[in-house]
Each structure stands twice: as structure tokens, then as C-alpha cells.
């Protein structure tokens, strides 16, 4: 079953670390968000393959926006 990773706050996408098709393990960093001069890593919560990466560097995400899908 696919797992959706969603933003937990309003933030800028500072750096995209993973790409669609990458194999990731639980705890791997997918993207790094920036909010109020703090860097917040968004991590994979399970092992799998990144099926979709829904953000690009420079994007602004809102609370609840889709960041990635891991399957």
C-alpha cells in the first residue's frame, strides 16, 4: 500500500534530496523544508520506492500538501 507524505506546516522547499524511482529506507531524508530560518527534514516513514515526488525546490507548501508517495 502506498504511503503519502504530507507537509505538516507552511514552508519553502529548500532542497529535494530524493527522486522518483529512488529506493528509500525508513528514516531517509526525502526533502528539506525551510520555515522561519529553520531547516526541517521530511523523512520516509517506511521502506519502499519513491513513486511520486510532488514538490520542486523553491515551491511553497501548505499544511497538508502532498510531498511524496512511497510504495
Secondary structure as the mmCIF struct_conf table of DSSP 4:
data_model
#
loop_
_struct_conf.conf_type_id
_struct_conf.id
_struct_conf.beg_label_comp_id
_struct_conf.beg_label_asym_id
_struct_conf.beg_label_seq_id
_struct_conf.end_label_comp_id
_struct_conf.end_label_asym_id
_struct_conf.end_label_seq_id
STRN STRN1 UNK A 3 UNK A 6
BEND BEND1 UNK A 8 UNK A 9
STRN STRN2 UNK A 11 UNK A 16
TURN_TY1_P TURN_TY1_P1 UNK A 20 UNK A 21
STRN STRN3 UNK A 23 UNK A 24
TURN_TY1_P TURN_TY1_P2 UNK A 26 UNK A 27
STRN STRN4 UNK A 29 UNK A 35
TURN_TY1_P TURN_TY1_P3 UNK A 36 UNK A 37
STRN STRN5 UNK A 38 UNK A 43
BEND BEND2 UNK A 45 UNK A 47
STRN STRN6 UNK A 48 UNK A 53
TURN_TY1_P TURN_TY1_P4 UNK A 57 UNK A 58
STRN STRN7 UNK A 60 UNK A 61
TURN_TY1_P TURN_TY1_P5 UNK A 63 UNK A 64
STRN STRN8 UNK A 66 UNK A 70
#
